[in-house]
């Protein structure tokens, strides 16, 4: 990870270097190895560089080419060999950093080069002679990038707090998104790049934002094809292909100058990551060293989690270091998290995980490997609709029954309700869907919690602009695509990345590899969930790598040390006064702090960190900028 920031004036005003460094200051924690700036007549870039990849040793950014074009780049390229072969005539060399390779590609193909980049990245390119700026994020959105566009100025950065440091940017909450977050049961699917700050937008995954004196435009440079179909003659071929893709994704993410930390529990997802890393090391496919950590305590060695961790330890030569889970309710620490996440949310899972991430940094890791997002991508019930459409009702019913054998504590009614929702969504004619969504939001506005102010709750009934929706050939592909492209997933991914960056660690997961997602989207859903066994294809793909006992593990709601800490913190005393929430009329007058759920306490923390007491709609308060 690195911290990027930049300013561009489109009216030919000269750039103030002091303002440029003021904007870049709040993302300094993302760097640490080198900081440098580039300034043109009316534009400037700053990069707080952190060298993570082997090719980044000795790198300097911003990168400048012979034409005067300047680039800052935060990320990792996965198709270096392909680009090196294509750009050999342009003087590129094998050991050059990813940023220099991207700049050479941009010089050759312009904005068309973005579609040729595979990996995780956020970048900005300034072309001084053309007075244009190009901002882009990778297809999945693993690295954050935000911008604010005024009439004469564009400000962009890896994190929102840097944009707020610009004197022209007014810090104000995005009331509409906050209302959706707090008052709806789930965020709407449509994503237009909104953030929790009014006027500040996220560059959406797979999109390029082009800014010039003529205005700001966004276009999609790469997207998943939900109509793609992959069919093999045998089930074993599907399993082998997924195995190959996951091992390749692991190798891509184990490129590191330093040892890599692996966050592990006894579950299938994180165990798969640890076992694949160990498999690649034993085979000589990767040379990097790695160590494993868990935030499950040794207090009860007979607990289910510790029994499965012991299985992992017995299958390898490494011990898994136990880290005491963290907890919410520590005012100073929670305030720092609110500053880093830039979101009005108390994330109890992060509170439990934070000491593990800090321990990984203490042991010298700059990369932390996780098994996140496997649940959402490797198990989706949308394919049941496809079975019904093909008149395979009995098979769909058998799969629904099988789920309860694996989710042993789940209510069968839950899966039936999800199936009915998916069926309604698929069978509703396209022209009627916007009307049904409006009815849903209207009903939600009438049924929102009593603590909410009526005028505030009315925001969720607003007319919403629909996002571009591709054509779907089947419900399974639609479900996976919407998981990847939903507003909630994009926001959560950004929050997770920024929280980890606040601890000085970059987090990666093989399950967010672009090729892995495209494969999962293209195969029949009943193949992924063969015989109704959740993530059956993943289990079979990793047979021989992951211990059999873990491949057969069921889901249980057995309390662990981490979840116990989180539950205890749910009962922690909230802040004394929800001043900002009340003054913004986020709560009905007369509501006390004890009456509101944890969601409102997160809102209070966020408001206190980003808006001064004297002027809630004013610029970023000085106390907010000096607390971290």
N, C-alpha and C positions, 0 to 999 in steps of 0.2 A: 504494500500500500504506500501511497505518497499523498501529499496534500497539494492540490492544484488550486490556483486562483488567478483571476485576470479581470481587466477592465478594458473596455473599448469605447471611445467617443466617436460618434458618427457625424459630428458637426465640425470636425477638424480642430477641436480644442486640444491644446497640449495636455499630456498626461502628467499628473503630479506624482512623482515617485514616492513621496511620503504616504499618499493615499493608497497607492498600490501595496506598499508594505503593511499598511494598517489593515487592509482587507485580507492579506495573506497570513497575518499573525495568528488568528484563531484556528488555523489548520496546521500549525507548526508541530503539534503532537503526532501527526501522521508521518512526519519525516524523521530527522535526527542524524542523517549521514551527510547531507549536503543541502544547502539552500542557495538558490541563484535566481536572478531576475533578468528579464529581457524587456526592453522598452523600445517601441517605435515612435513615430510622431504623435500618434493619438491612441495608442494601445499598449498594453503591457501584460506580461505573464510572470508568474512566480511558481516555482516548484520546490516544496519541502520534500526532498527525496529520501526514501528508505530503500536501501538496496537489499532485495530479497533473493532474486534469481542469480544463478552463476554468471550470466552474461552482464549483470548490472554492476559488477565490481569495477570501480573506477568511473562509472557513468556520471555524466553531468547533464542536467536539464535546466532550463528549456533547451531543446535541440533546434539548431538553425541550419537551413540549407543554403546553397549558393545564391538562390533567388531572393533571400531575405525572409522566406517563410519560417515561422516559428511554431513549435509544437511543445506541449506538455502532455505527459502520458502517465497514467496510473494503471498498472495491470500486468498481464501475462499473455503472451501469444502462444497458441498451441500449434500453429501451422508454420513455424519458422522455416522448416526445410522447404516447404512449398514456395514460400515467398522468396527465400534466398535463391532458389532455382529460377524463378520468374524475373528476378531483378539483378541477375548476375551481370548483365551488360551495363547496369547503372553504377557499378563500382562497389556494391555491398560486399561485405566479408562475413564469414561464418560466425565470428565471435562478437559481432557488434550488438549493442543493447537493443531491446525490443523497440524502444522509442525511436532510435535512429532508423530501424528497419521500417517502422510505420511511416516515418517522414519520407523515406525514399519511395515507398508505395504511393503515398499521397502526391509526391512530385510526379510520378509516372501516370497515375490514373485519376487524380483529383478525388472528388467525393465518391466516385465509383469504387475507390480502393476500400471503403469501409465494408462493403459486402464481402471482400476477400479476406477480412481479418477474422480469425477464429480464436476465441479465448475469453478472458475476463478483463475488461478495460473500461476506462473513462478517459477521454482525450479532448483537447482543444487545439485547434489550428488557427493561427492568425496569418492572413495574407495582407501585408501592409499596402501594397500597390493597389490591390482591388478593394481595400477597406472592407474586408469580410472576415467573419469569425465562423468557424464550424465547431460545434459541440456534438459529441457522440458517446453513446454507451453500448456495451456489448449486448448481444441478442437476449441474454437472460437477465441482465441488470444486476450483476454481482458487485459492481463498483458504483458508488453514488456520484451524481453530478447535478448541480442546480444552477438556475440562472434567474436574474431579475432584469427586465427590459423596461427602461424609461423612454421618454421621447427622444433623448439624445445619447443615452448611455446604456451599455450592457455590462452587467457585473455577473461573474460566474465563479463557482468554487466547488470543491469536493463536499463542503458542509455548509449548511445554511447560516450558521453563526458568522462565517466569514463575510457573506453577502450583507448581513445586518450591520457589519462594521463600516460599510460605505456611508458617507454622510448624506447621500441622496436617498437612501433606502429607509423607508418608514416601517418600523416593526409593529405589525398588527396581526392579530389572530385570524385565521380562516374560519369564521363562524360556521359555515356550511359543513366543512369536513369534520369539525369538532362535534357538531350536532349528529352527524351520521355515526361517528365513532361511538359516542356515548349513548345515543338513544335507539339506534337500530340493532337488531339481533346480529346482523352481519353487514359489512360494508357492501355497497353495490359493486357489481362486476366492472362496470365501465370505468376506465382509467384515462384521465386526461392529464396526468402528471401533477395533480394538486398536492400541495404540502399543507402543513398545519399553520403556515404563515401566509397571509394575504399578499398576493402579487408575486410570490416566489414559486417557481415551477421546477419540477424535476424533469430532466431529460429522460424521456421514457425509454425502456429497453429496446434495443434494435432500431433506435431513431436517431436522426441527425437534425440538429437545430442550426439553421443557417441565418446569420444576422448580418445586415448590411444597412447602408443609408436608406434603402428601399423598404426596410421592415424586417420582421422576424418570421421565419417559416419553418415548419417541421415536416419532415417526410420520413417514411419507414425505409430503411436501407436493407433490412433482413428480417424475415419472419418465418415462423414454422409453417409448414404446409399441412393443414389438418385433413387434406384430401389424399395425402400420400398413403399408400397401402403396401405393406410388406407381408408376403406369404411364403412359407416354406413347406416342404413336403412332409417333414416330421417335426414333432415337438422338440426333440433334442437339438435340432438346428437353431431354433429360437433361443434355447438355453445357452448354446455355445456362443451365439452372436452376442447376447447380453453379457456373458462372461468376458468376452474379448473387449467389448466396449468399456466395461467397468474397469478392467485392468489397465487399459489405455488411459482412461480418465484419471486413474490413480497415479500413473507414471507422470502425466502432465502436471499434477499438483504436488508431486514430490521433488520438483526442481527447487532446490534451496541452497543458499550459501551456508546456512546453519542447520542444526538439528531441528526436526519437525516434531511438534507435540501432537498426540492423538488423543482426543477426548473420547472416552469409552465407558460404556455401561455393560450390563449383561444382555442387552437387547440385540436384536438382529442387525439393526442399521449400523450402530457404532462398532459392533463386533465384526461385521463384514469389512469395515474400513481397516481396522487393526489387522485382521487376518490377511486381507489383500496386500497391505503394506509389508507384512512379514513374508508372505509368499513371493512378492517381487524382490525383496532383499535376498532371500535364500536362493532365488534363481539368478541373481546377479544382474537383474534388470534395472535396479536403482542402487546408487552408491551412498545416498544420504543416510545419516543416522536418524533414528527417531525414538521417542519414549512415549509411554502412555500414562494417562492420568484419569482418575474418576473422582466424582464428588459424592460417592457412596461411602459412608463411614464403616469402619470395621467393628463398630460397637456390637452388632449382632451377626456373627459369622454364619449363622444358620439361615439368615434371611434369603429369600429367593434371589435377590440381586447379587449378594455376595457368593452364593453357590454357583451362579453362572460366571461370575468374574473368576472364580477359582478354576473353572473349566478352561477359560481362556489362558490363564497363567500356566496351567499344566501342559498346554499344547505348544508352548514356546519357551524361550530362554529368558524372557523379560518379566519382571514384576510390574504390576500396575499400581502406581502410587496413589494412595487414598488422600483426598483433600477434604477437609471439613467444609460442608456446604455453607454458603452464606445465607443471609436472611434479610428481608425487607425491614424497614422501620428505623434504620440508622440514618438520622436526618441529614447529616453532612454527606454521607456516601450516596444516598438517594438523590440529593440535589445535584451532585456531580454527574450521576447517571442521566438525570433529566437534561443537563447541559449537553452531554455527549449524544444522547439519542435524539434530541430535538423534537420529542414527541410527548403528548400529554398522557403518558401511559406508565403505570408501575408494572414492570415485567417481572413477575415473581420467579419465573424460570431463570431469568438472567441473574436475579439476586442470588439464587442458589449456586449458579455456575461461576459467578465472578471470581471467587478465590481460585478456582481451577485455572482460569485464564491468566490471572496474575502469577500463579505458580509456574505456568508454562513460560511466561516472559522471564521470570527469575532464573529458570534453567536454560535460558539462552535461545528459546524458540522465537522465530519471527512468523512462523506459519503454524496454525493449529488446524488439524484435520478433524472433521466431524462427519457424522452420518445423517445430518439434517436433510429434510425434504424427501427422504425415501418413502415415508408413510404416504405423503400426498401424491407422489408420482407413481409409485409402484402398486398402489391399491386404490382403485376408484370403482364405484358401483355403477357408473354410467352405462357400462356394457350390458347390464340387465335389460335396459330399454331396447338395445339391439337384438337381444335374444327374443324378447316379446314381439318385436316387429317381424322377426323371422318365424314366428309362431312356435318358438321353443319355450313354451310357458313352463313345462315341467322342469326343464333344466334350470330356468331362472329360479323357480321355487326351491329346487335342491340347493342351489348356491346360497340363497338367503338362509336356509336352515343351517348350512355348513358354517356360515359366519359365526354363529353363536358358539360353536365348538372351539373357536380360536379366540374370540373376544368373550371370555368366559364370564365376565362380570357385566357385560352389556345387556341392555334390555332388547329382546328381539323386535319390539315395536319401533325402536330407533331406526333399524335398517329398513323396515317396511315404510316408515315415513319418508326417509331419504329416497327410496325407490319411487314412491308416489310423486314426490316433488320432481324428480328427474323425468318421470313419464309425462307429467303435466307440461313441463318446460319443452320437451321435445315435440309433443303432439299439438301444442298451441300454434296456430298459423302465424307466420311471421308478422303480418300487418297488425295482429292483435296483441303481440307481445309488449310493445311500448305502452299500450293502454293498461294492460294488466300490471306492469311495473308501476305506473302512476297510481293505480288503485292500491297496490301494496304499500307504497309510501304514504298514501293518504290514511290508510288504516293504521299504519305504524304511528303516524302523528297523533291520531286520536287515542291510541292505547299506550302512549309513552309513560314512563314513571311519573308519579305524582310530584316528585321533587323538582321536575323540570318546569321552568317557566313556560307558559302557554305560547307566548310570542316566539320564544326560542325553539320550542318543539315544532312550531309551524315550518321551520326551515327544512325539515326532512320531507315536507310535502311539495317542495319547490319543483318546477319543471326542469328536467335534466336533459342535457344534450347527449344523445346516444353516441357511443363510440363505434368506430368502424368494426364490423363483424365479418369475418370471412365465411365462406361456405363450408358447411360440415357435411361429410358423407355419412357419419355415424355418431351416435351419442357418446361413445367412448372417446373418440378423438376430441369432441367438443368439451367433454369434462376435463381432459388433460390440458387442452389449450386454455380453457378458462382458469384453471389452477395456475398456469404459468403466467398468464396475462392479466390476472385480476388485480384490482387496486390494493386489496388487502395484502396479497403476496408481495407486491412491489414495496409497499410501506414497511412490512415486516422485515424484508430482506435488507432494506436500507437501515432500519433501526438496529438490527443485529450487527451489521457491518460496522456501524459507527460506535456501538458500545464496545465491540472488540478492539477497534482502533483506539478508543480511549484508554485501553489497557496496553497499547503498544503491540498488539498481535493482529495478524491478518488471518481470517478464517476461510477455509475452503472445504468443499464437499464434492465428491465425485458424482453425486446424484443430480447436480445442477449442470453437468456437462451437456453442451448443446446436442451432441450426437446421441447421448443416452436418452435425452428427452424426446428427440425426434423419433428414435426407435420405439420408445414406449407408446408414443402417440400413433404410430403407424401399424402396430400389430393388433390383432383382435383382442378385445378385453378379456374374453374367456380363456385366452392363452396366458395372459398375465396372472389370472386368478383361476387356474385350471382346477377343476373339480370343486370350485368354491373355496379353495384354500387361499386366504389373503397372501399376496406376494409369492405365490407358488413358483412362478418363473424365476424370481430372484433367488429363492431358496435352492432351486435345482441348478441354477447357474453357478452357485457358489459351493456346491457339493464337492467335498475334497479339499476345500480351502477353509471353510468355517466348520467347527465341530458340529456333529450331527445333533447333539442335545440342544444347541442354540438354534439350529435350523428348525427344530420342532417346537420351539418355545411358543407358548400361548401368551395372550395379553391378560394381565390381571391388575386390579387396582390396589395392589398391596402397598401400603404406605412405605416410602423409603425415607431416609434421613433428609433428603432434599425436599421431598414433597411435604414432610412433616413441618420443616422450617417454614415453608411457604404458607401452609395452612395456619400455623401459629401467628404469622405476621398479618394474616387477613383480619385477625382480631386486635391487632395493634391499634393504639389510640391514633386517630387522624390528627392532622394539624389543628392548632387551636382555633383559627378563623379562616374560612374560605373567602378571604377578602376579594381576591381577583375574580373568582367565580361569581360572587354575588354582585360585584360592581359591573360585571359584564352581562348581568342578568342571565347567567348560565343556570342559575338555580332560582326557584320561586322564593320571594322574600319570606323570611321567617324560618327557613330551613337551617338547622344547626349542623355542625360538622359530624355529629354522631349519627345523623339521619341518612347520610349519603354513602354509597358503596365505594369500593376501592377505586373505581374508575374516576370518580370525582376528586379523590385525593391525589391521583396522578395528574389530573388537570390543574389542581392547585399548585403542585410542585413546579410544573412546567411554566405556569403563568408567573410565578415568583422569580423564576430563573431568567426569563426573557423580557419581562415588562416591568419597568420601574414603578414603585408605589406612587410617585408624583404624577406620572402621566402614562396611563396604561396603553394609550395609542401612540406614544412617542417613540423615540429611538431607543436602541438597546441601552438599558441602564448600566451605569459604570460599575455598580456592584456585581452585575452579572458577568462582566468581562474579566473580573479579577479574581473570581472565586476558585478557578481551576488552576 
